[in-house]
Amino acid sequence: MLLPQPLVRGRLVSRYKRFFADLVLDDGQEVTAHCPNPGAMLGVREPGLVAWASWSPDPKRKLAYTLQMVEQGNALVGINTLLPNKLVAEALAAGAIPELTGYDTVRPEVKYGEASRVDFLLTGEGRAPCWLEVNTCVEHSQPSGRLWLEVKNCHFSMTNGLAEFPDCKAERSTRHLADLAAQVAQGDRAAVLFVVQREDCDTFSACADHDPAFALALTRAADAGVDLLVYACAMGTEAITLSRRIEWLR
């Protein structure tokens, strides 16, 4: 997925009120940028981090700059939570997620559960569902032809090589896991896909320290037959793409 060009480099001064970030650009200009991330942003909100922002010439925008990524250590980390769904839509169209190929149609934002909207509903014959767990391939029964797919953004990593989700309480995401398990119980296929917007992680785990209820719900959902997929991204200041599947540590 191509990013708006060119991205401008600077330093993060402060992230505040959820959707604002003050930056000092490399040319010395002080700007306030839109921060498209309502979460805690642990590890990627510290003052002084190298930051990359896009600029829009649209005169109707209140903030011309949008914070897109920061540098944590030697890693570029995407903070824009609007991008994972776009990345997944692009990857689905290109058949770049082997576990989710073979479906005829892909519909975004479909109502399901009691009060939820699934990120994508895939319909069609699909591939024979199979997922790897401890190097064992387990064949599930062929589903109805519907696959309910939730996408979650992940940027948090405080341990070398380990990506974790969430970085704060995630009640809405916990509810989504229960909704997906309910779809499996009705004979459909369901999956949750964590998009890790960084390329320095090789494993993934639920962060029970931040939300033990979510960590437990994730394990229960997997045991109920919900497929759990984690993909790292190839990060650049010109483009971001899903690059490789990484291992879930239960």
Phi and psi restraints in degrees (value plus and minus 20) as a CYANA .aco file:
   2 LEU   PHI     -97.5   -57.5
   2 LEU   PSI     121.3   161.3
   3 LEU   PHI    -115.1   -75.1
   3 LEU   PSI     136.2   176.2
   4 PRO   PHI     -77.7   -37.7
   4 PRO   PSI     118.1   158.1
   5 GLN   PHI    -139.7   -99.7
   5 GLN   PSI     129.2   169.2
   6 PRO   PHI    -106.9   -66.9
   6 PRO   PSI     132.5   172.5
   7 LEU   PHI     -98.0   -58.0
   7 LEU   PSI     123.5   163.5
   8 VAL   PHI    -128.5   -88.5
   8 VAL   PSI     124.9   164.9
   9 ARG   PHI    -119.0   -79.0
   9 ARG   PSI     125.5   165.5
  10 GLY   PHI    -184.1  -144.1
  10 GLY   PSI    -178.8  -138.8
  11 ARG   PHI    -147.5  -107.5
  11 ARG   PSI     121.4   161.4
  12 LEU   PHI     -96.9   -56.9
  12 LEU   PSI     108.0   148.0
  13 VAL   PHI    -116.9   -76.9
  13 VAL   PSI     -68.6   -28.6
  14 SER   PHI    -183.0  -143.0
  14 SER   PSI     121.2   161.2
  15 ARG   PHI    -134.0   -94.0
  15 ARG   PSI     107.9   147.9
  16 TYR   PHI    -171.2  -131.2
  16 TYR   PSI     142.0   182.0
  17 LYS   PHI      29.2    69.2
  17 LYS   PSI      12.7    52.7
  18 ARG   PHI      48.9    88.9
  18 ARG   PSI     -65.3   -25.3
  19 PHE   PHI    -135.9   -95.9
  19 PHE   PSI      -4.0    36.0
  20 PHE   PHI    -146.9  -106.9
  20 PHE   PSI     123.8   163.8
  21 ALA   PHI    -162.9  -122.9
  21 ALA   PSI     106.9   146.9
  22 ASP   PHI    -111.5   -71.5
  22 ASP   PSI     113.4   153.4
  23 LEU   PHI    -148.5  -108.5
  23 LEU   PSI     132.0   172.0
  24 VAL   PHI    -133.7   -93.7
  24 VAL   PSI      93.9   133.9
  25 LEU   PHI     -94.4   -54.4
  25 LEU   PSI     142.1   182.1
  26 ASP   PHI     -80.6   -40.6
  26 ASP   PSI     -43.5    -3.5
  27 ASP   PHI    -105.7   -65.7
  27 ASP   PSI     -15.4    24.6
  28 GLY   PHI      73.9   113.9
  28 GLY   PSI     -27.8    12.2
  29 GLN   PHI     -90.7   -50.7
  29 GLN   PSI     114.1   154.1
  30 GLU   PHI    -118.6   -78.6
  30 GLU   PSI     105.0   145.0
  31 VAL   PHI    -155.4  -115.4
  31 VAL   PSI     135.6   175.6
  32 THR   PHI    -126.2   -86.2
  32 THR   PSI     104.7   144.7
  33 ALA   PHI    -131.7   -91.7
  33 ALA   PSI     131.1   171.1
  34 HIS   PHI     -89.4   -49.4
  34 HIS   PSI     114.2   154.2
  35 CYS   PHI    -131.7   -91.7
  35 CYS   PSI      79.5   119.5
  36 PRO   PHI    -101.6   -61.6
  36 PRO   PSI      40.2    80.2
  37 ASN   PHI    -175.4  -135.4
  37 ASN   PSI      88.0   128.0
  38 PRO   PHI    -104.3   -64.3
  38 PRO   PSI     -21.8    18.2
  39 GLY   PHI    -102.4   -62.4
  39 GLY   PSI    -191.5  -151.5
  40 ALA   PHI     -92.4   -52.4
  40 ALA   PSI     -47.9    -7.9
  41 MET   PHI      36.1    76.1
  41 MET   PSI      19.5    59.5
  42 LEU   PHI     -81.3   -41.3
  42 LEU   PSI     114.1   154.1
  43 GLY   PHI      66.9   106.9
  43 GLY   PSI     -36.2     3.8
  44 VAL   PHI    -147.7  -107.7
  44 VAL   PSI       2.3    42.3
  45 ARG   PHI    -142.3  -102.3
  45 ARG   PSI     -14.1    25.9
  46 GLU   PHI     -92.9   -52.9
  46 GLU   PSI     114.5   154.5
  47 PRO   PHI     -76.6   -36.6
  47 PRO   PSI     120.2   160.2
  48 GLY   PHI      79.1   119.1
  48 GLY   PSI     -33.7     6.3
  49 LEU   PHI     -85.5   -45.5
  49 LEU   PSI     121.7   161.7
  50 VAL   PHI     -83.4   -43.4
  50 VAL   PSI     112.0   152.0
  51 ALA   PHI    -147.4  -107.4
  51 ALA   PSI     129.9   169.9
  52 TRP   PHI    -145.0  -105.0
  52 TRP   PSI     109.5   149.5
  53 ALA   PHI    -150.9  -110.9
  53 ALA   PSI     128.5   168.5
  54 SER   PHI    -115.3   -75.3
  54 SER   PSI     139.8   179.8
  55 TRP   PHI    -146.1  -106.1
  55 TRP   PSI     117.1   157.1
  56 SER   PHI    -136.5   -96.5
  56 SER   PSI     115.0   155.0
  57 PRO   PHI    -103.0   -63.0
  57 PRO   PSI     -19.7    20.3
  58 ASP   PHI     -83.0   -43.0
  58 ASP   PSI      96.2   136.2
  59 PRO   PHI     -89.6   -49.6
  59 PRO   PSI     -34.1     5.9
  60 LYS   PHI    -101.6   -61.6
  60 LYS   PSI     -35.4     4.6
  61 ARG   PHI     -94.9   -54.9
  61 ARG   PSI     117.4   157.4
  62 LYS   PHI     -93.2   -53.2
  62 LYS   PSI     -54.1   -14.1
  63 LEU   PHI    -142.0  -102.0
  63 LEU   PSI      98.3   138.3
  64 ALA   PHI     -94.7   -54.7
  64 ALA   PSI     -44.6    -4.6
  65 TYR   PHI    -122.3   -82.3
  65 TYR   PSI     127.6   167.6
  66 THR   PHI    -149.3  -109.3
  66 THR   PSI     104.4   144.4
  67 LEU   PHI     -90.9   -50.9
  67 LEU   PSI     104.8   144.8
  68 GLN   PHI    -129.2   -89.2
  68 GLN   PSI     -59.3   -19.3
  69 MET   PHI    -179.4  -139.4
  69 MET   PSI     141.8   181.8
  70 VAL   PHI    -150.0  -110.0
  70 VAL   PSI     149.0   189.0
  71 GLU   PHI    -128.6   -88.6
  71 GLU   PSI     102.2   142.2
  72 GLN   PHI    -135.6   -95.6
  72 GLN   PSI      90.8   130.8
  73 GLY   PHI      45.0    85.0
  73 GLY   PSI    -144.6  -104.6
  74 ASN   PHI    -120.8   -80.8
  74 ASN   PSI      -9.8    30.2
  75 ALA   PHI    -128.0   -88.0
  75 ALA   PSI     117.1   157.1
  76 LEU   PHI     -99.7   -59.7
  76 LEU   PSI     111.5   151.5
  77 VAL   PHI    -146.1  -106.1
  77 VAL   PSI      99.9   139.9
  78 GLY   PHI     -97.0   -57.0
  78 GLY   PSI     110.3   150.3
  79 ILE   PHI    -130.3   -90.3
  79 ILE   PSI     -25.3    14.7
  80 ASN   PHI     -99.5   -59.5
  80 ASN   PSI      87.6   127.6
  81 THR   PHI     -95.9   -55.9
  81 THR   PSI     -25.5    14.5
  82 LEU   PHI    -102.5   -62.5
  82 LEU   PSI     -35.0     5.0
  83 LEU   PHI     -99.3   -59.3
  83 LEU   PSI     -56.7   -16.7
  84 PRO   PHI     -74.2   -34.2
  84 PRO   PSI     -62.2   -22.2
  85 ASN   PHI     -83.5   -43.5
  85 ASN   PSI     -57.2   -17.2
  86 LYS   PHI     -87.7   -47.7
  86 LYS   PSI     -60.6   -20.6
  87 LEU   PHI     -81.7   -41.7
  87 LEU   PSI     -63.7   -23.7
  88 VAL   PHI     -89.1   -49.1
  88 VAL   PSI     -60.5   -20.5
  89 ALA   PHI     -79.4   -39.4
  89 ALA   PSI     -62.7   -22.7
  90 GLU   PHI     -85.4   -45.4
  90 GLU   PSI     -62.3   -22.3
  91 ALA   PHI     -88.1   -48.1
  91 ALA   PSI     -58.0   -18.0
  92 LEU   PHI     -83.9   -43.9
  92 LEU   PSI     -62.1   -22.1
  93 ALA   PHI     -84.8   -44.8
  93 ALA   PSI     -50.6   -10.6
  94 ALA   PHI    -111.2   -71.2
  94 ALA   PSI     -21.4    18.6
  95 GLY   PHI      45.6    85.6
  95 GLY   PSI      11.6    51.6
  96 ALA   PHI    -110.9   -70.9
  96 ALA   PSI     -19.3    20.7
  97 ILE   PHI    -136.2   -96.2
  97 ILE   PSI      75.7   115.7
  98 PRO   PHI     -74.3   -34.3
  98 PRO   PSI     -53.8   -13.8
  99 GLU   PHI     -91.3   -51.3
  99 GLU   PSI     -32.5     7.5
 100 LEU   PHI    -144.2  -104.2
 100 LEU   PSI       9.0    49.0
 101 THR   PHI    -115.8   -75.8
 101 THR   PSI     146.2   186.2
 102 GLY   PHI      74.3   114.3
 102 GLY   PSI     -19.5    20.5
 103 TYR   PHI    -111.0   -71.0
 103 TYR   PSI     129.2   169.2
 104 ASP   PHI    -105.0   -65.0
 104 ASP   PSI     -56.7   -16.7
 105 THR   PHI    -153.0  -113.0
 105 THR   PSI     130.7   170.7
 106 VAL   PHI    -151.3  -111.3
 106 VAL   PSI      98.4   138.4
 107 ARG   PHI    -135.9   -95.9
 107 ARG   PSI     108.8   148.8
 108 PRO   PHI    -107.8   -67.8
 108 PRO   PSI     135.3   175.3
 109 GLU   PHI      33.4    73.4
 109 GLU   PSI      42.6    82.6
 110 VAL   PHI    -125.3   -85.3
 110 VAL   PSI     112.0   152.0
 111 LYS   PHI     -85.0   -45.0
 111 LYS   PSI     120.5   160.5
 112 TYR   PHI    -180.9  -140.9
 112 TYR   PSI     151.5   191.5
 113 GLY   PHI      43.6    83.6
 113 GLY   PSI    -177.9  -137.9
 114 GLU   PHI    -103.6   -63.6
 114 GLU   PSI     -58.1   -18.1
 115 ALA   PHI    -174.2  -134.2
 115 ALA   PSI      24.7    64.7
 116 SER   PHI    -147.5  -107.5
 116 SER   PSI     142.2   182.2
 117 ARG   PHI    -145.4  -105.4
 117 ARG   PSI     103.1   143.1
 118 VAL   PHI     -97.1   -57.1
 118 VAL   PSI     126.3   166.3
 119 ASP   PHI     -84.7   -44.7
 119 ASP   PSI     -62.0   -22.0
 120 PHE   PHI    -165.4  -125.4
 120 PHE   PSI     119.2   159.2
 121 LEU   PHI    -134.9   -94.9
 121 LEU   PSI      97.9   137.9
 122 LEU   PHI    -121.3   -81.3
 122 LEU   PSI     113.1   153.1
 123 THR   PHI    -149.4  -109.4
 123 THR   PSI     129.8   169.8
 124 GLY   PHI     113.9   153.9
 124 GLY   PSI    -193.4  -153.4
 125 GLU   PHI     -86.7   -46.7
 125 GLU   PSI     -61.1   -21.1
 126 GLY   PHI      51.2    91.2
 126 GLY   PSI     152.2   192.2
 127 ARG   PHI    -106.8   -66.8
 127 ARG   PSI     140.5   180.5
 128 ALA   PHI     -81.8   -41.8
 128 ALA   PSI      97.4   137.4
 129 PRO   PHI     -85.6   -45.6
 129 PRO   PSI     113.4   153.4
 130 CYS   PHI    -175.8  -135.8
 130 CYS   PSI     115.1   155.1
 131 TRP   PHI    -158.8  -118.8
 131 TRP   PSI     130.7   170.7
 132 LEU   PHI    -111.3   -71.3
 132 LEU   PSI     111.1   151.1
 133 GLU   PHI    -162.7  -122.7
 133 GLU   PSI      95.3   135.3
 134 VAL   PHI      33.1    73.1
 134 VAL   PSI      27.6    67.6
 135 ASN   PHI      42.4    82.4
 135 ASN   PSI      -0.1    39.9
 136 THR   PHI    -137.6   -97.6
 136 THR   PSI     110.2   150.2
 137 CYS   PHI    -116.7   -76.7
 137 CYS   PSI      99.4   139.4
 138 VAL   PHI    -128.9   -88.9
 138 VAL   PSI     100.8   140.8
 139 GLU   PHI    -106.3   -66.3
 139 GLU   PSI     102.0   142.0
 140 HIS   PHI    -110.1   -70.1
 140 HIS   PSI     144.8   184.8
 141 SER   PHI     -85.6   -45.6
 141 SER   PSI     130.2   170.2
 142 GLN   PHI     -83.9   -43.9
 142 GLN   PSI     107.0   147.0
 143 PRO   PHI     -98.3   -58.3
 143 PRO   PSI    -194.3  -154.3
 144 SER   PHI     -94.6   -54.6
 144 SER   PSI     -32.8     7.2
 145 GLY   PHI      87.8   127.8
 145 GLY   PSI     -15.3    24.7
 146 ARG   PHI    -137.9   -97.9
 146 ARG   PSI     117.3   157.3
 147 LEU   PHI    -147.5  -107.5
 147 LEU   PSI     100.7   140.7
 148 TRP   PHI    -116.4   -76.4
 148 TRP   PSI      98.9   138.9
 149 LEU   PHI    -140.2  -100.2
 149 LEU   PSI      99.8   139.8
 150 GLU   PHI    -121.7   -81.7
 150 GLU   PSI     120.1   160.1
 151 VAL   PHI    -136.0   -96.0
 151 VAL   PSI     112.3   152.3
 152 LYS   PHI    -144.3  -104.3
 152 LYS   PSI     115.6   155.6
 153 ASN   PHI    -104.5   -64.5
 153 ASN   PSI     117.1   157.1
 154 CYS   PHI    -154.4  -114.4
 154 CYS   PSI     104.9   144.9
 155 HIS   PHI    -148.0  -108.0
 155 HIS   PSI     -32.2     7.8
 156 PHE   PHI     -98.4   -58.4
 156 PHE   PSI     107.6   147.6
 157 SER   PHI    -176.2  -136.2
 157 SER   PSI      94.1   134.1
 158 MET   PHI    -135.6   -95.6
 158 MET   PSI     -22.6    17.4
 159 THR   PHI    -140.9  -100.9
 159 THR   PSI     115.0   155.0
 160 ASN   PHI     -71.8   -31.8
 160 ASN   PSI     101.8   141.8
 161 GLY   PHI      61.8   101.8
 161 GLY   PSI     -22.4    17.6
 162 LEU   PHI    -133.8   -93.8
 162 LEU   PSI      99.1   139.1
 163 ALA   PHI    -112.8   -72.8
 163 ALA   PSI     121.4   161.4
 164 GLU   PHI    -152.8  -112.8
 164 GLU   PSI     129.4   169.4
 165 PHE   PHI    -162.9  -122.9
 165 PHE   PSI     116.8   156.8
 166 PRO   PHI    -113.4   -73.4
 166 PRO   PSI     159.0   199.0
 167 ASP   PHI    -125.4   -85.4
 167 ASP   PSI     -10.5    29.5
 168 CYS   PHI    -184.6  -144.6
 168 CYS   PSI    -198.3  -158.3
 169 LYS   PHI     -78.3   -38.3
 169 LYS   PSI     117.6   157.6
 170 ALA   PHI    -152.8  -112.8
 170 ALA   PSI      43.6    83.6
 171 GLU   PHI     -83.1   -43.1
 171 GLU   PSI     -60.6   -20.6
 172 ARG   PHI     -83.4   -43.4
 172 ARG   PSI     -63.2   -23.2
 173 SER   PHI     -86.4   -46.4
 173 SER   PSI     -55.2   -15.2
 174 THR   PHI     -83.5   -43.5
 174 THR   PSI     -61.5   -21.5
 175 ARG   PHI     -83.5   -43.5
 175 ARG   PSI     -58.6   -18.6
 176 HIS   PHI     -80.6   -40.6
 176 HIS   PSI     -58.1   -18.1
 177 LEU   PHI     -83.2   -43.2
 177 LEU   PSI     -60.8   -20.8
 178 ALA   PHI     -85.4   -45.4
 178 ALA   PSI     -59.2   -19.2
 179 ASP   PHI     -82.9   -42.9
 179 ASP   PSI     -61.5   -21.5
 180 LEU   PHI     -84.8   -44.8
 180 LEU   PSI     -62.8   -22.8
 181 ALA   PHI     -81.4   -41.4
 181 ALA   PSI     -55.8   -15.8
 182 ALA   PHI     -85.6   -45.6
 182 ALA   PSI     -56.0   -16.0
 183 GLN   PHI     -86.9   -46.9
 183 GLN   PSI     -58.5   -18.5
 184 VAL   PHI     -83.0   -43.0
 184 VAL   PSI     -61.6   -21.6
 185 ALA   PHI     -82.3   -42.3
 185 ALA   PSI     -44.7    -4.7
 186 GLN   PHI    -109.2   -69.2
 186 GLN   PSI     -17.4    22.6
 187 GLY   PHI      82.5   122.5
 187 GLY   PSI     -19.1    20.9
 188 ASP   PHI    -110.3   -70.3
 188 ASP   PSI     154.4   194.4
 189 ARG   PHI    -123.7   -83.7
 189 ARG   PSI     127.3   167.3
 190 ALA   PHI    -163.4  -123.4
 190 ALA   PSI     131.1   171.1
 191 ALA   PHI    -170.0  -130.0
 191 ALA   PSI     131.3   171.3
 192 VAL   PHI    -139.5   -99.5
 192 VAL   PSI     111.4   151.4
 193 LEU   PHI    -139.1   -99.1
 193 LEU   PSI      95.6   135.6
 194 PHE   PHI    -111.2   -71.2
 194 PHE   PSI     102.7   142.7
 195 VAL   PHI    -119.8   -79.8
 195 VAL   PSI      90.8   130.8
 196 VAL   PHI    -110.9   -70.9
 196 VAL   PSI      86.6   126.6
 197 GLN   PHI    -102.2   -62.2
 197 GLN   PSI      38.8    78.8
 198 ARG   PHI    -187.3  -147.3
 198 ARG   PSI     140.6   180.6
 199 GLU   PHI    -139.4   -99.4
 199 GLU   PSI      -6.5    33.5
 200 ASP   PHI    -122.6   -82.6
 200 ASP   PSI      -2.6    37.4
 201 CYS   PHI    -139.9   -99.9
 201 CYS   PSI     117.6   157.6
 202 ASP   PHI    -134.9   -94.9
 202 ASP   PSI     -30.1     9.9
 203 THR   PHI    -158.0  -118.0
 203 THR   PSI     143.4   183.4
 204 PHE   PHI    -159.2  -119.2
 204 PHE   PSI     125.1   165.1
 205 SER   PHI    -168.5  -128.5
 205 SER   PSI     129.7   169.7
 206 ALA   PHI     -89.1   -49.1
 206 ALA   PSI     120.8   160.8
 207 CYS   PHI    -113.7   -73.7
 207 CYS   PSI      72.2   112.2
 208 ALA   PHI     -88.2   -48.2
 208 ALA   PSI     -44.2    -4.2
 209 ASP   PHI     -84.1   -44.1
 209 ASP   PSI     -55.7   -15.7
 210 HIS   PHI    -107.7   -67.7
 210 HIS   PSI     -54.9   -14.9
 211 ASP   PHI    -173.3  -133.3
 211 ASP   PSI      68.2   108.2
 212 PRO   PHI     -82.5   -42.5
 212 PRO   PSI     -49.4    -9.4
 213 ALA   PHI     -86.3   -46.3
 213 ALA   PSI     -60.2   -20.2
 214 PHE   PHI     -86.5   -46.5
 214 PHE   PSI     -63.5   -23.5
 215 ALA   PHI     -78.7   -38.7
 215 ALA   PSI     -63.2   -23.2
 216 LEU   PHI     -87.0   -47.0
 216 LEU   PSI     -61.1   -21.1
 217 ALA   PHI     -84.2   -44.2
 217 ALA   PSI     -54.1   -14.1
 218 LEU   PHI     -86.5   -46.5
 218 LEU   PSI     -64.2   -24.2
 219 THR   PHI     -83.4   -43.4
 219 THR   PSI     -63.1   -23.1
 220 ARG   PHI     -84.5   -44.5
 220 ARG   PSI     -59.5   -19.5
 221 ALA   PHI     -84.3   -44.3
 221 ALA   PSI     -63.5   -23.5
 222 ALA   PHI     -82.5   -42.5
 222 ALA   PSI     -61.4   -21.4
 223 ASP   PHI     -85.5   -45.5
 223 ASP   PSI     -46.9    -6.9
 224 ALA   PHI    -102.2   -62.2
 224 ALA   PSI     -25.8    14.2
 225 GLY   PHI      89.5   129.5
 225 GLY   PSI     -16.4    23.6
 226 VAL   PHI     -94.3   -54.3
 226 VAL   PSI     106.9   146.9
 227 ASP   PHI     -94.0   -54.0
 227 ASP   PSI     116.1   156.1
 228 LEU   PHI    -134.1   -94.1
 228 LEU   PSI      98.8   138.8
 229 LEU   PHI    -141.0  -101.0
 229 LEU   PSI     118.9   158.9
 230 VAL   PHI    -151.1  -111.1
 230 VAL   PSI     102.3   142.3
 231 TYR   PHI    -142.8  -102.8
 231 TYR   PSI     109.0   149.0
 232 ALA   PHI    -103.9   -63.9
 232 ALA   PSI     141.3   181.3
 233 CYS   PHI    -131.8   -91.8
 233 CYS   PSI     129.6   169.6
 234 ALA   PHI    -106.4   -66.4
 234 ALA   PSI      99.5   139.5
 235 MET   PHI    -125.1   -85.1
 235 MET   PSI     117.7   157.7
 236 GLY   PHI    -174.6  -134.6
 236 GLY   PSI     145.1   185.1
 237 THR   PHI    -101.7   -61.7
 237 THR   PSI     -24.7    15.3
 238 GLU   PHI    -128.2   -88.2
 238 GLU   PSI     -50.7   -10.7
 239 ALA   PHI    -176.4  -136.4
 239 ALA   PSI     135.2   175.2
 240 ILE   PHI    -149.3  -109.3
 240 ILE   PSI     116.3   156.3
 241 THR   PHI    -160.4  -120.4
 241 THR   PSI     130.3   170.3
 242 LEU   PHI     -85.2   -45.2
 242 LEU   PSI     113.5   153.5
 243 SER   PHI    -139.5   -99.5
 243 SER   PSI     -60.9   -20.9
 244 ARG   PHI    -180.8  -140.8
 244 ARG   PSI     131.0   171.0
 245 ARG   PHI    -102.1   -62.1
 245 ARG   PSI     119.8   159.8
 246 ILE   PHI    -140.1  -100.1
 246 ILE   PSI     143.7   183.7
 247 GLU   PHI    -101.2   -61.2
 247 GLU   PSI     118.1   158.1
 248 TRP   PHI    -110.4   -70.4
 248 TRP   PSI     105.7   145.7
 249 LEU   PHI    -115.8   -75.8
 249 LEU   PSI      88.9   128.9
